[in-house]
Amino acid sequence: MTEPGKAAPAAPGRAMPLADPRFRSIFFQTVLIVTVLAAGYVAVINADANLRAQRIATGLGFLDHPAGFGINQTLIAYSEADSYGRVFVVGLLNTLLVSVIGIVLATIVGFVVGIARLSSNWLIARAAGAYVEVMRNLPLLFQILFWYLAVLGTLPSPRQSLSIADSIFISNRGIIVPSFAFGDGAEIVLAALMLGIGATAALGMLSRHRRRATGRPLTLWWAAVLLLVGLPLAVLAATDFPIGIERPVLRGFNFVGGVRMLPEFAALLIALVTYTGAFIAEIVRAGILSVHRSQTEAAYALGLTRGLALRLIVVPQALRLIVPPLTSQYLNLTKNSSLAVAIGYPDLFAVFAGTTLNQTGQAIEIIAITMAIYLLLSLTTSALMNWYNARMRLAER
Amino acid sequence: MKRVTLVVALAAMSTFVAGSVTAQTLKTVRDRGALTCGVSQGLPGFSTPDDRGNWTGFDVDFCRAIAAAIFNDPAKVKFSPLSAKDRFTALQTSEIDVLSRNSTWTMLRDTQLGLNFAAVNYYDGQGFMVRKSLKVNSALELNGASICTQTGTTTELNVADYFRANKMKYEVIAFSTADETLKAYDAARCDAFTTDVSQLYAMRLKLAKPDEQMILPEIISKEPLGPVVRQGDDQWFDVVKWTFFAMINAEELGVTSKTVDEALKSTKPDVRRLAGTEGNFGEQIGLTKDWAMRIIRHVGNYGESFERNIGSGSKLNIDRGLNKLWSKGGIQYAPPIR
């Protein structure tokens, strides 16, 4: 690879190709890529041949085979006759459910505790400090088992369950609340509710616009109440109440009707939220402390209250430091949700990388799929957080 | 973590090592000087360690019988406690030589996992355990119940079949180890605990109040339990299979650990073939002539092992039922040594 006009003066035209830095870097990168690809190819071919030789079934055909086992929490319809592919989706949704709710709650806990730790009130600051130290220094698995066996496990049996107004029941089978029963015409009511939400959002935008233009926002709360509550209720009455409330009733061993939160889900969620919340609290505290004190003083000088100064001046600047480590905590929470396997919560790891793997014996395929999915979840979370971080970046003028 | 290690080991082995299937298990065991045997993580009567780490039980006896046949020393066994989920992977990756861990023989396991079931050493069936206070007398009254089970087992599938066939609703909570399952049942998270009946008897002893539990009469499945080896090593397959058959034949011929010396002097042709004083059957499978007598002397015949560990001589007190010899009304039967 000779380059016209760039020939070295010392040995014109006779330089070793590897002496050229550009050629060298391309050459070594090509060698590396070819080596990696070849190793991957050999690994796949060899694995296939060896599994065949050992007569261990291979391929993804098993995803269509009927699973034959039951799962006690499914967000989509599932029965024993459904396929392993469906089991995969059920498990993935259960993982997403606990992760998403967990991330939201852990963020709230983390911000509250992190700010509380900086409080000038001695008691609040020390209580928040104690919380952080206890939670982040106990192993997560231990905390999950603690909540599951020592707290939720001691609740009474369904027949003696604690009840609130005969419609919410708390027992060692979980928390059961009334659910909605949808009849004919329910969609009209739902449409009215959506309309109310849409109209409220539009009013909110109008109000913000007005504030920018004139400095005074619209008074909105009565319109919001009317649109969000009044409108759906009026439609509900007009359509002769197609949406009813179904109360749980104790029949035989368990409750029938209503919506139930499994104790496994509750224990896992509480443990993930309190544990990750402690780490987030420290991140938040560090972020806030990184904003120079003069910023707060300037805010006070402008007449902002402590709350407003925190919300408008300190937190937006702190967020730039908070978001990257916060992303790591979100990823940790999602991955830690696989500890569900210890208490029988049917997440992806338990039903797919556990039960399905064992019933089919196809370890390599299933572990590869599961790894790919956790990777995909993590990368998606990272991408979202990076996008948010880019938006929060210091706008330099 | 152990399971991840195993899976990675399986992946690595099958990925980078060509032709890892060896037909050399017996030689490997001899060279190592000990048998590695996969057992449960603690199931009274079948395989449990005592406070000094000595393993005992019905499944443990079988491991010791193989060691006795090879080394004339039942102590030359290394036990590897495995969960239901890990057991087959451990065998596939050659971490163990034989799996003796109340594993049900099914077509899928026999044909798709690269494994072979050598024999059925316990004919079992799946049942339910409930608290007496529930006042349930039949599994058919369990409609709507919450049921605890161990994941990675045939029981998880059978319970689904049973409730579906009888058009009953149920909730299943599946745990990864037997102890976690039992803990949840003890905490009344579920109304019933389901697994093979033999295990129900064993698990009941681990509960806080064994007397307040009852095992329902229904048997909802066939669970032929037996030792498992890797496919592709016929000699080792024969050693394991015939170790078991020797124990059955010994019981049938009335040879016990106490009557070994008389058996060696016996004039009956079938006893002489078992004792190795006639023919050289042991040498044909790579062992010694007195292979069967080594097993019987150190471990005992099938009936002795059964009664001592899980039958009338034990706390479990399980009736032999189907596991009686064929000549006594059961279905335990072994091909003759000849």
Interface residues (C-beta under 8 A of the other chain):
Chain A: A43 N46 A47 A49 N50 L51 A53 Q54 R55 I56 A57 G68 F69 G70 I71 N72 E80 L149 G153 T154 S157 N172 R173 R251 G252 F253 N254 V256 P263 E264 V341 A342 I343 G344 P346 A350 G354 T355 L357 N358 Q359 T360 G361 A363 I364 I367
Chain B: V7 L10 A11 M13 S14 T15 F16 V17 A18 G19 S20 V21 A84 K85 F88 T89 Q92 L108 R109 T111 Q112 L113 G114 L134 L142 N143 G144 A145 S146 C148 T151 G152 T153 E156 L157 V159 A160 D161 F163 R164 Y170 E171 V172 I173 A174 F175 S176 E180 K183 A184 A187 A188 R189 D191 R230 Q231 G232
